Amino acid sequence: MANDTVTSADLEPETEIRIDPVCGSDVDVATARDRDLMLDFAGRTYAFCGPRCRDRFLSEPVVYAVAGRDEP
């Protein structure tokens, strides 16, 4: 019998973070793009709920990118 279980290792990595890495809010990526609340860092694209979280991320991107919230 074949194993039909799919694990996260079988999937392509998500390149757009839909959870604000600073506050943990769900982010509408289209709205974030329209409001200039998207940033690329270390090969990943992050979306932010507002300018305050974006600016906090910019002040310490490694802290939020590595030790931030769980990704979807």
Summary of the structure (lengths in Angstrom):
residues: 72
radius of gyration: 14.2
end to end distance: 30.5
largest distance: 52.4
contacts: 162
relative contact order: 0.22
helix: 35%
strand: 17%
